């Protein structure tokens, strides 16, 4: 079958059997091709196109696509045992839980392994409730924690929440980086305060220098648990192993996913302290379980991922390449101050805010036509995110900046001609 026939067939099946609205949205965004392979920072399509991936699977591909060490670890595990019988002890799970205890901050020690970020958040919310005996949660406007019912209740955008009302009761949303609002919202019924150290889908919003420390103080004083959602920010993405390390804050509960699978396997984790684990699972160790969570293939991928991050110095690489990318994007901002409002971020988690949403959409399309993948943030369509693999080269960073600059110039010109 020739490439055009493959594309027509796949898009037709999306329209008939997957999601017709999504198919239309993808075609409009300039992604009307079919991906067939990927390695490193490059995605290849059925038509023979090669794209520099500056979206990175929304934080999944920190190590790039198909990292050979992770693929090899999963393949070796596959030859031995793909899925656990769920009756005996399992070595890959034990080893990954041990490594997570070693790399996470403070006294986080015990891990529950699951399959995704939203599952990790669901687990964190349940653990906080049973450990504290309280039912309330304080969350942030613009925060994103997933779309299953509990995590959606914590997510802070009405367009995703309203169709499913009534959601889980007890969730209050306050502005991000507003310490007074948090102070007023937390009370004796608050089981936990859940925030992203840096808002991802909210528009790559970084907090002020004292925000996380104040959250830690408020939780300590009131008995609420501090839950840091590091699903997108964790594991070298921001130029630190975990984003909370930038502010030397240790949470009571941390959620992880995305990059933990090395871009090869889906996996999530909830990590917490011995005292919280005892309070949650001391009487019933089967209170929260998962059939596929912590499966041998995913754990093998997680272990390989942590080895690569440490061995290849990816925390430092994220910081260095991120500084290069931010500088390049800020130069574009300086050229188009009427179209761009801000460039911000940490490490390889960067957002460019536009003053006009149409310019953002046209710029994404223009970048795609120039062989660079990017996307806007889910809770703020005025912001384009750049979250490329941390293994990106200096030359590829320059390529991304050039494509972005040309796409913005083209978009501004198109709107000016209307």
C-alpha positions, 0 to 999 in steps of 0.5 A, a space after each residue: 500500500 502506498 503512503 497516501 493510501 495508508 494515511 487515507 485508511 488510518 484517518 478514515 478509521 479514526 473518523 469512523 471508529 476512534 474520534 472524528 473530532 480529534 481527527 479533524 483537530 489533528 489534520 487542522 494542526 498540520 499533523 495529517 500524516 501517520 507516524 511509523 517509527 521514531 528514535 532519539 528526537 526524530 519521529 518518522 511518518 508514512 510519507 517519509 517525513 522526519 520531524 524534530 520532536 519538541 513536544 516529547 509526548 507531553 513529558 514522556 520522552 525525556 530519554 528520547 524515542 526508543 532509547 536502546 538501553 530501555 528497549 534492551 531491558 524490556 526485551 530481556 524481561 520479555 524473554 523471561 516473564 512479561 506479566 506477573 502471576 500476582 501470586 509470588 514476589 516479583 524482583 523487578 517491582 522490588 528493585 524499582 521501589 528500592 531505587 525510587 526510595 533512593 532517588 526521591 527526596 527526604 523520607 519518601 520510601 514506599 511506592 505503589 506502582 500503577 500504569 499512568 499519571 491519572 492512576 497515580 493521582 487517584 492513588 495519592 488522593 485515596 491514600 491521603 484520605 485514609 491516612 488523615 481521616 479527612 475528606 477535603 482537598 485544596 487544588 489550583 486553578 489551571 492545575 492538571 492532574 488527569 481526567 479520571 473522576 478523582 483526578 478530574 475533581 482536582 484538575 482546575 479547568 471547567 471545560 473538562 470538569 463541567 460535563 461530568 458534574 457532579 464530581 467527587 465532593 470536597 475539592 476546592 480550587 484556588 489561584 496558583 501561586 497565591 499563598 493567601 488563598 491556600 492559607 484561607 482554604 486549608 482547614 481541619 477537614 483538608 486531607 491534602 493540598 495537591 499542586 504541580 511544582 510547575 503548572 504544565 497544562 496550565 501554561 508552564 507557570 513557575 511559582 514564586 520563590 517561597 510558594 512551595 515552602 509556604 505550602 509545606 509550612 501550612 500543611 505542617 501546621 494544619 495536619 494536611 498532607 502536601 501532595 506534589 504532582 511530579 508526573 510531568 516535572 519529575 525525572 530531570 525534566 526541569 533541570 533537577 531530578 524532581 522540580 521540588 528539589 529547586 526549592 528544597 521542599 519534600 512532599 508527604 506524597 509524590 506522584 510520578 509517571 510519563 518519563 519513568 517508563 523511558 518512553 517505552 512502557 507506561 508506568 506511574 507511581 505514588 511514593 510516600 513516607 513510612 508513617 503515611 503508608 502504615 496509616 493507609 495500609 497497616 490494617 488492610 494491605 490490599 486496600 488499593 491494588 492494580 492488576 497491571 500496575 508494577 508489571 515486570 516489563 514496566 518495572 524493567 523500563 523504569 529501572 533502565 530509565 533511572 540508570 540512564 538519567 544518572 549515567 548520562 547526566 541528564 539533569 545537567 543536560 536538561 539545564 544546559 540545553 534548556 538555557 540555550 532553548 530559552 535564550 533562542 525563544 526569547 530572541 524571537 520574543 524580542 522580534 515579535 513583541 506584539 505577538 508574543 507575551 512571555 517566554 518562561 520555564 525551567 530546564 526543558 519545560 518551557 512555555 511561550 505565551 502568545 497575545 493572540 490565540 490564532 497566532 499560536 495555532 498558526 505557529 504550531 501548524 507552521 512549525 509542523 510544516 518545517 519539520 518540528 513538533 510542538 503543541 499548546 498547553 491543554 488548560 491554556 491555548 495561548 501557550 505553546 510548550 517546548 518539552 523536547 527529549 533531554 537528549 536533544 543536541 545543540 544543533 537540534 535546539 537551533 533548528 527548533 528555534 529557527 522553525 519557530 521564528 519562521 512560523 511566527 513570522 509567517 503567522 503574523 504576516 497571514 493575520 496582517 493580510 486578513 
